Amino acid sequence: MSMRTLAIVVAAVGLLGAGCGTQKPETTASDSASSSASATPSAPSSEAKTSGYQPFTPATNPCSLIDPERLASQGPAPIKAHAMDEDGTGIQQCDYEDAGGHEVLNVKLFKNSDGASNFRAIHVRILQSEGAEIYVMKDESNECGAGLLGPGDNIAQFEFEPGDAAVSAAALPAGQTWCDFSAPALAEANKKLGWAK
């Protein structure tokens, strides 16, 4: 699910960016020197247009948002957090794995105006919890894909994929989803980010 959700978000952002792209005109050496000296915000570089992702601000460790102990109900203990190396996309990530090596949560932090717009426009529902406005993108009894939107197009994206044993042990009531079950952890992350309303 996490790769599929990321692929959908990236594809949507890519389609928006591709439709708005411009052709780079040919320049001479003198044009090139003068244009680079007088670059304006209305003419962003092609490099910025291709990824669209910028670093999350202020700098935040994605593994600091949810304490591994808080995820005890997501899989066999101990749950361990592992920061992933930033790969040049501007996306910071943290994976939480249970004792069996199963990824139970992936947290992504990034800034992207198209991504923030997509979360606002293409969500399944908005879940309110302890001052957090949680944009739910995948809402199943055994999976949750959700995002918190902050100022300046900052996005904290969470993808919960608990193991089968954790889902069985949770014994969710009819009509409740894993996002409902995970809302307190998301509200805690929202508070740590200083975004509680």
N, C-alpha and C positions, 0 to 999 in steps of 0.2 A: 504494500500500500504506500509506503513512504516514497519510494521511487516513482510510482505512478502519480501520486499527488504532486510531487515536485515537477515531474515531466509536464503535467497539465498546466501548472502555474508558469513554468518556463516557456512552454509553447504559447500560452496566451500573451505573455509579456513580449515574446519574440514576434508574434504576429502583429501586435500593436506597434512595435518598433520598426518592423519591416515595412509596414504601410506608410510610416512617416519618414522613412529614410530619404536622403537626397544624394544625388550623384556628385562626386567630387570633381570640380572642373580642373582642366589642365592648367598648370601654372608654369611660369618661367622662373628662373633662379631668383631674379629680383622681386617678382611677385611673391614668391615663397618667403623670402626674408622679410618683406614688409607685412605680409599677412600674419606671420607668426608673431611679429612684434605688436600687431594691433588686433589681436584676437579679442572678440567680444563675447559676452554671455549668450547673445542671440545666435552665435555660431559655435555650438559645442563641437568638440573633437569627435571624429568617427569612432575613436576608441571608447568614449563614454557612451555612445549610442549602441554599441554592440552588446555590452553586458547589461547596462542599466542598473546594476547593483552597485551600491556604495557601502562603505563600512557603517555599521550601526553606531550611533552616537547617543550618549557618551560611551566610550569604550567599556564593554561589559563582557565578563566571562560567561558564556552561555551555560556552563556547568554550575554556576552559582545561583541560578534561578529556582531550581527545585532540588531540595535536599534528597539524596538517594534513599534515606530512611523513610521519606514521605511516600515512596513508591513501593513499599513493602507489599501492598496488595496487588501490584502489577505483575509479579513473578517471584520465583524462589529467591530468597535472600542468600547472600547479600547482593543488593543492586549496586553496581559500580558505574561511575560516570567517567567518560573518556572524552577529552577535548580532541577534536579532529583538526589537523593542520589546515589553515586557511589556504585555499587553492588558487588565489588570484581573482576569484569572482566577487569578492567583497562579502561573501557569506561565511559567518562563523558558525560552527556546529559543535554539538555535544551529543554523544550517544550514551544512553543508559542501558546496561546489559544486566540480565539476571545471572544467577549462579551457573546456569546451564549455557551461558553465552548467547541467549536469545535477546535481541534488541527490543526493549519494552518501550523506549521513548527516544525520539530524536528531537533536539531543539535546534532551531536555526535562527540566527539574528542577522538582519540585513536592513538596508534602507533602499526603497524602490518605489517611486511614485506610481508606476503602473501596477505593481503588485498590491500596494495599499488600496488603489482604486478597485482592483479586482476583488480583494477581500470584501470591500464594502458592497460591491455589486453582485458578486456571485457566491453568496453564502447560503447555506441551508437554513440556518437560523442564527439569532444572536442570543446567547445565554448570559444572563446577568448573575453574578456571584460575588458577594462581598466587595462591591465597588468596581468589579471588573466587567468589561463588555467583551465577551468572548465570541469571536466570529467563527462559527462552526462550519467547516467545509466537508467533513466526512463524519457521519453520525450513525454509528452502528452499535450493536450490543457488544461487539468484541474489538472495535477500533474507534479511534477518535482523531480527526485532523482538525486543528483549530488554530486561530491566530489572535494575538493581541496587537492592536494598532496604537502606536504612540505618536507623539508630536514629530513633525518633520519627516513624515513617511517612514518612520522606523517600524519594523515588523518583527515580532517574536512569534515564530511558527512552531507548533508542537504536533508531533505525530506519535500517538500512543498505539502500540501493538502488543497488548498483553498476551501471555501464553494461555493455552487452553485451560490449564489448571487454575490460573488466576481468574479467568472468566467464570469458570464453574464455582470457585470458592466465593466470588463476589455475589453470586445468586441475585442478579439485578431484578428488581420487580418489573412486571410487564410495563412496557412503555418507556422504561428508563434506558438510556444509552451509556456507552463508556465515556462520552463527554460529560454527561450529568455526573457520573461517578468520579470523574477526574477534575471537576470544576473547582473543588477546594485547592488542589495543587496549582491550577492555573491562576486562581485568585491570589495565591501566595506569590507566584512569579510576578503578577501584575503589581502587587504592593512593593516587591523588591525593586521593580523598575521605576517606582514612583508615579505610576499611572492610575492609581485608584481614584475613583470619582466620589 
